[in-house]
Amino acid sequence: MKRTSSLLAVFWIVTAAGLAQSRTEDDHGLVIDILKQMKVSGRFAIPTRQQQTQSFRQFTQQDTNEDGALSISEFLTRDNDNGEQFRKRIFRIADIDSDGVLSHEEFRENYVVIDEANSIFETLDLDKSGKVTEKEFAEHIQIDGINSDKAAFILFDATKDGNLDRSEVVTALSKWMRLEQPQVTARLIVKQKVYRLPVEYQTESFRRRIEQETDIDKLPPVPKVSLILVLKNVGSEPVIVWPRGSIDEPALSVTGDGLVRPENLRGAGGSSSGTTPQPVIHPGRTFRIKVSSLNPLENFIDNVYWTKPGEYRISASYPVYQNLPPHLPELFPNQPQPTGKPKRFIVTTKSVTVQVSDTVK
């Protein structure tokens, strides 16, 4: 009898787990249908110039300790009508890598997502009452399937009061619009594992020179590396490597004891245009970019130097695009045509390790 009871208990536990898993999968599919109905751009929307300017200004104002990242306390300093709990939920959702702070990239992505979520709420709230009724919701969201519209409404209705307020809609969309994954993967291949550290780079005077330099043209050569960035299209649509018709260099992140950067450069950098077709990665194909410098962008101010022997870790980030208008179509007629809204994917590799030594000849 005891054995039968135990078996029944196991049966119901397994059944409940299976039902919960099935429910989760059903909800996920319904969320995808909702996002398609709303035609959202989501986390990969290309920021407008205004969004870039405003997000940078807001980030700078909130970054009170000027460390280039926002803690939750800094994030909460901005006044918001939806209250502190809402802001805390948004912070946790926006913190993609769960490191407890928001980078500028995470903050800008969140800024764009929240903008779109607020716009969707305004569209749903037909009578501008600050609440979305089930009837108002159904007028905009019509999903195939029995009671699917009602089920979709329930997913938004966190308070279960039969109405959706702005915080419910924005919080749900903010979370859901991050479900889509980049359709490109990225990895770094190390072609040279060990690098020589010049004796003159190991001195205190060299460190002070780099930190105090104000003119980028007077900086010494940045250390050379030999890496290859491999981008692979794992999606079903072609993606564009660079929108201006020329291949750009990746941005590198370098960590390790002994790094030094210029802290007083007045600014540098620029952009180039190309007269070549946009490099395209078709589904299932890869694209390789050589990385030969710790500062591949060269003309920009994030020059970095290693000044001590030891182990350093390097990762690379790179933008790829989907659904951009063709570049110079009159010259290159066979480029991919847009099939939806433009999207921008920032793909980042895992870190690779290199060794820096003062004994390598």
C-alpha positions as CSV (number, residue, x, y, z in Angstrom):
1,M,0.0,0.0,0.0
2,K,2.8,2.4,0.9
3,R,4.6,1.5,-2.3
4,T,1.4,2.3,-4.3
5,S,1.0,5.6,-2.5
6,S,4.6,6.5,-3.3
7,L,4.2,5.6,-6.9
8,L,1.1,7.7,-7.1
9,A,2.9,10.7,-5.5
10,V,5.7,10.4,-8.1
11,F,3.2,10.1,-10.9
12,W,1.4,13.4,-9.8
13,I,4.8,15.2,-9.3
14,V,5.9,14.2,-12.8
15,T,2.5,15.0,-14.3
16,A,2.5,18.4,-12.6
17,A,6.0,19.1,-13.8
18,G,5.0,18.1,-17.3
19,L,2.0,20.3,-17.3
20,A,4.1,23.3,-16.0
21,Q,6.6,22.7,-18.7
22,S,3.8,22.5,-21.3
23,R,2.3,25.7,-19.9
24,T,5.6,27.5,-20.1
25,E,6.1,26.5,-23.7
26,D,2.5,27.6,-24.5
27,D,3.1,30.9,-22.9
28,H,6.4,31.4,-24.8
29,G,4.6,30.7,-28.1
30,L,1.8,33.1,-27.2
31,V,4.4,35.8,-26.3
32,I,6.0,35.4,-29.7
33,D,2.6,35.7,-31.3
34,I,1.9,38.9,-29.3
35,L,5.2,40.5,-30.3
36,K,4.5,39.6,-34.0
37,Q,1.0,41.2,-33.7
38,M,2.5,44.4,-32.2
39,K,5.2,44.4,-34.8
40,V,7.8,45.3,-32.3
41,S,11.5,46.0,-33.1
42,G,12.6,45.0,-29.6
43,R,16.2,45.0,-28.3
44,F,17.8,45.0,-31.8
45,A,16.1,48.2,-33.0
46,I,18.5,50.7,-34.5
47,P,18.5,53.7,-32.2
48,T,17.5,57.0,-33.8
49,R,20.0,59.9,-33.5
50,Q,17.7,61.5,-30.9
51,Q,17.6,58.3,-28.8
52,Q,21.4,58.0,-28.9
53,T,21.8,61.6,-27.8
54,Q,19.2,61.5,-25.0
55,S,20.3,58.1,-23.7
56,F,24.0,59.2,-23.6
57,R,23.0,62.4,-21.8
58,Q,20.8,60.6,-19.3
59,F,23.4,57.9,-18.6
60,T,26.1,60.5,-18.0
61,Q,23.9,62.4,-15.6
62,Q,23.1,59.3,-13.6
63,D,26.6,58.0,-13.6
64,T,27.5,60.1,-10.6
65,N,30.8,58.3,-9.8
66,E,31.9,58.4,-13.5
67,D,32.9,54.8,-13.6
68,G,31.1,54.1,-16.9
69,A,28.4,51.9,-15.4
70,L,25.2,52.5,-13.5
71,S,24.6,50.8,-10.2
72,I,21.0,50.2,-9.1
73,S,21.2,53.1,-6.7
74,E,22.4,55.4,-9.5
75,F,19.6,54.1,-11.8
76,L,17.0,54.8,-9.1
77,T,17.9,58.4,-8.8
78,R,15.9,59.4,-11.8
79,D,12.4,60.5,-11.0
80,N,9.7,58.1,-12.4
81,D,5.9,58.2,-12.0
82,N,5.7,54.4,-11.9
83,G,7.6,54.2,-8.6
84,E,10.7,52.5,-7.2
85,Q,9.5,48.9,-7.5
86,F,8.9,49.4,-11.2
87,R,12.3,50.9,-11.6
88,K,13.9,48.0,-9.8
89,R,12.2,45.4,-12.0
90,I,13.3,47.3,-15.1
91,F,16.9,47.4,-13.9
92,R,17.0,43.7,-13.3
93,I,15.5,43.1,-16.8
94,A,18.0,45.5,-18.4
95,D,21.0,44.0,-16.8
96,I,21.5,41.4,-19.5
97,D,24.7,39.9,-18.2
98,S,23.5,40.0,-14.5
99,D,26.6,41.7,-13.2
100,G,24.7,44.1,-11.0
101,V,25.4,47.2,-13.1
102,L,24.2,48.6,-16.5
103,S,26.8,49.3,-19.1
104,H,26.1,52.1,-21.6
105,E,25.2,49.6,-24.2
106,E,22.7,47.9,-21.8
107,F,21.3,51.3,-20.8
108,R,20.9,52.5,-24.4
109,E,19.2,49.2,-25.4
110,N,16.8,49.6,-22.4
111,Y,16.1,53.2,-23.3
112,V,15.1,52.1,-26.8
113,V,13.0,49.2,-25.6
114,I,11.2,51.3,-23.0
115,D,10.5,54.0,-25.6
116,E,8.8,51.4,-27.8
117,A,6.9,49.8,-24.9
118,N,5.5,53.2,-23.9
119,S,4.5,53.9,-27.5
120,I,2.6,50.6,-27.6
121,F,0.8,51.4,-24.4
122,E,-0.3,54.7,-25.8
123,T,-1.7,52.9,-28.8
124,L,-3.6,50.3,-26.7
125,D,-5.0,53.0,-24.3
126,L,-7.7,54.2,-26.7
127,D,-9.6,56.5,-24.3
128,K,-6.3,57.8,-22.7
129,S,-7.5,56.8,-19.2
130,G,-4.2,55.4,-18.2
131,K,-5.7,51.9,-18.2
132,V,-6.1,49.3,-21.0
133,T,-9.3,47.3,-20.8
134,E,-9.7,43.8,-22.2
135,K,-11.9,45.2,-24.9
136,E,-9.3,47.8,-25.9
137,F,-6.6,45.1,-25.9
138,A,-8.6,42.8,-28.1
139,E,-9.1,45.6,-30.7
140,H,-5.4,45.6,-31.3
141,I,-4.3,42.1,-30.6
142,Q,-6.1,39.3,-32.5
143,I,-4.4,36.0,-32.2
144,D,-5.6,32.8,-33.8
145,G,-6.9,30.1,-31.4
146,I,-9.8,29.7,-29.0
147,N,-9.6,32.3,-26.2
148,S,-6.0,33.3,-27.3
149,D,-6.8,37.0,-27.0
150,K,-8.0,36.5,-23.5
151,A,-5.0,34.4,-22.6
152,A,-2.7,37.1,-24.0
153,F,-4.4,39.7,-21.9
154,I,-3.9,37.6,-18.8
155,L,-0.2,37.3,-19.4
156,F,0.0,41.1,-19.2
157,D,-2.3,41.5,-16.2
158,A,0.1,40.9,-13.3
159,T,-2.3,42.3,-10.7
160,K,-5.3,40.3,-12.1
161,D,-7.6,43.2,-11.7
162,G,-9.0,43.1,-15.3
163,N,-7.1,46.2,-16.4
164,L,-3.6,46.9,-17.7
165,D,-1.7,50.0,-16.4
166,R,1.4,51.4,-18.0
167,S,3.8,49.6,-15.6
168,E,2.3,46.2,-16.4
169,V,2.5,46.7,-20.1
170,V,6.0,48.2,-20.1
171,T,7.4,45.7,-17.7
172,A,6.1,42.7,-19.7
173,L,7.2,44.1,-23.0
174,S,10.5,45.1,-21.6
175,K,11.1,41.5,-20.6
176,W,9.6,39.8,-23.7
177,M,11.3,42.1,-26.2
178,R,14.6,40.7,-25.0
179,L,13.7,37.0,-25.8
180,E,14.9,37.3,-29.4
181,Q,18.5,36.2,-29.7
182,P,21.0,37.5,-32.2
183,Q,21.1,35.5,-35.4
184,V,24.8,35.8,-35.5
185,T,27.4,34.1,-33.3
186,A,31.0,35.4,-32.8
187,R,34.2,33.8,-31.6
188,L,37.9,34.8,-31.5
189,I,40.7,32.6,-32.8
190,V,44.1,33.1,-31.2
191,K,46.8,33.0,-34.0
192,Q,49.6,34.1,-31.7
193,K,49.5,33.1,-28.0
194,V,52.6,35.0,-26.6
195,Y,53.6,38.6,-27.1
196,R,56.8,40.4,-26.3
197,L,56.6,43.3,-23.9
198,P,59.2,46.0,-24.6
199,V,61.4,47.1,-21.7
200,E,60.4,50.7,-22.1
201,Y,56.7,49.9,-21.8
202,Q,57.4,48.6,-18.2
203,T,58.5,51.8,-16.7
204,E,56.6,54.2,-14.5
205,S,57.5,57.1,-16.8
206,F,55.8,55.3,-19.7
207,R,52.6,54.8,-17.7
208,R,52.5,58.5,-16.8
209,R,53.2,59.5,-20.4
210,I,50.2,57.4,-21.6
211,E,47.8,58.6,-18.9
212,Q,48.7,62.3,-19.3
213,E,48.9,62.5,-23.1
214,T,46.3,64.8,-24.7
215,D,47.1,64.4,-28.4
216,I,46.4,61.0,-30.0
217,D,49.0,61.6,-32.7
218,K,51.7,61.6,-30.0
219,L,50.9,58.3,-28.5
220,P,53.3,55.4,-29.2
221,P,52.2,52.4,-31.3
222,V,49.6,50.3,-29.7
223,P,50.7,46.6,-29.1
224,K,50.1,44.3,-32.0
225,V,48.1,41.1,-31.7
226,S,47.2,38.3,-34.1
227,L,43.5,37.2,-33.7
228,I,40.7,36.4,-36.1
229,L,37.1,37.3,-35.4
230,V,34.7,34.7,-36.9
231,L,31.1,35.7,-37.4
232,K,28.5,33.0,-38.3
233,N,25.0,33.6,-39.5
234,V,22.9,31.0,-37.6
235,G,19.5,32.5,-38.7
236,S,17.4,32.2,-41.8
237,E,17.9,35.7,-43.3
238,P,21.1,37.3,-44.7
239,V,22.9,39.8,-42.5
240,I,25.1,42.8,-43.4
241,V,28.6,43.1,-42.0
242,W,28.8,46.9,-42.2
243,P,26.2,49.3,-43.6
244,R,28.5,51.8,-45.3
245,G,29.9,49.3,-47.8
246,S,33.2,48.8,-46.0
247,I,34.4,46.4,-43.3
248,D,34.9,48.0,-40.0
249,E,37.2,46.8,-37.2
250,P,35.8,45.2,-34.0
251,A,35.9,46.9,-30.6
252,L,38.1,45.0,-28.1
253,S,37.7,44.6,-24.4
254,V,41.0,43.9,-22.6
255,T,41.5,42.9,-19.0
256,G,44.6,42.1,-17.0
257,D,47.0,43.5,-14.4
258,G,49.2,46.2,-15.9
259,L,46.8,47.9,-18.4
260,V,47.1,51.6,-18.9
261,R,44.9,54.0,-21.0
262,P,45.1,57.6,-21.9
263,E,42.9,59.6,-19.6
264,N,43.2,63.1,-21.0
265,L,42.8,62.8,-24.8
266,R,40.7,65.6,-26.2
267,G,39.0,63.3,-28.7
268,A,39.6,61.8,-32.1
269,G,37.9,59.6,-34.6
270,G,35.8,59.7,-37.7
271,S,33.9,57.6,-40.1
272,S,34.5,56.4,-43.6
273,S,32.3,55.6,-46.5
274,G,32.8,52.9,-49.1
275,T,32.0,52.3,-52.8
276,T,32.0,48.6,-52.4
277,P,28.9,46.4,-51.9
278,Q,27.9,45.7,-48.4
279,P,29.6,42.5,-47.2
280,V,26.8,40.0,-46.6
281,I,26.8,36.8,-44.5
282,H,24.2,34.4,-45.9
283,P,22.5,31.8,-43.6
284,G,24.9,29.1,-42.4
285,R,28.0,31.0,-43.7
286,T,30.8,32.6,-41.8
287,F,32.8,35.8,-42.3
288,R,36.3,36.4,-40.9
289,I,38.0,39.7,-39.8
290,K,41.7,39.9,-38.9
291,V,42.4,41.7,-35.7
292,S,46.0,42.9,-35.6
293,S,46.0,45.6,-32.8
294,L,44.9,46.1,-29.2
295,N,43.1,49.2,-30.6
296,P,41.7,48.0,-34.0
297,L,39.8,51.2,-34.4
298,E,43.1,53.1,-34.4
299,N,41.6,56.6,-34.8
300,F,39.5,56.4,-31.7
301,I,40.5,57.3,-28.1
302,D,40.3,53.9,-26.4
303,N,44.0,53.1,-26.9
304,V,45.2,50.5,-24.4
305,Y,48.7,49.3,-23.5
306,W,50.0,46.4,-21.4
307,T,52.9,47.4,-19.1
308,K,53.5,44.2,-17.1
309,P,54.2,40.6,-18.0
310,G,51.4,38.2,-17.3
311,E,48.1,36.9,-18.6
312,Y,45.5,39.1,-20.4
313,R,42.0,38.3,-21.6
314,I,40.5,39.8,-24.8
315,S,37.0,39.8,-26.1
316,A,35.6,41.4,-29.2
317,S,32.3,43.1,-30.1
318,Y,30.9,43.8,-33.5
319,P,27.7,45.2,-35.1
320,V,25.9,43.4,-37.9
321,Y,22.6,44.5,-39.5
322,Q,19.5,43.1,-41.0
323,N,16.9,44.7,-43.4
324,L,18.9,47.7,-44.3
325,P,18.3,49.4,-47.6
326,P,20.8,48.4,-50.2
327,H,24.1,50.4,-50.4
328,L,24.6,52.0,-53.8
329,P,22.0,49.8,-55.5
330,E,22.7,51.5,-58.9
331,L,26.2,50.1,-58.7
332,F,25.5,46.8,-57.0
333,P,22.0,45.5,-57.9
334,N,22.2,42.0,-56.3
335,Q,22.2,43.1,-52.6
336,P,19.6,41.7,-50.1
337,Q,16.3,43.6,-50.1
338,P,14.7,44.4,-46.7
339,T,12.0,42.0,-45.5
340,G,11.1,43.9,-42.3
341,K,12.2,46.6,-39.9
342,P,16.0,47.3,-39.7
343,K,17.8,45.6,-36.9
344,R,21.2,46.0,-35.4
345,F,22.8,43.0,-33.6
346,I,25.9,43.7,-31.3
347,V,27.6,40.3,-31.0
348,T,30.3,39.7,-28.4
349,T,32.8,36.9,-28.2
350,K,33.9,34.9,-25.2
351,S,37.2,36.0,-23.8
352,V,40.4,34.4,-25.0
353,T,43.7,34.4,-23.1
354,V,47.1,35.6,-24.3
355,Q,50.4,35.8,-22.5
356,V,52.7,38.9,-22.4
357,S,56.3,38.2,-21.6
358,D,59.5,40.3,-21.4
359,T,61.7,37.3,-22.3
360,V,60.2,36.5,-25.8
361,K,62.7,37.3,-28.5
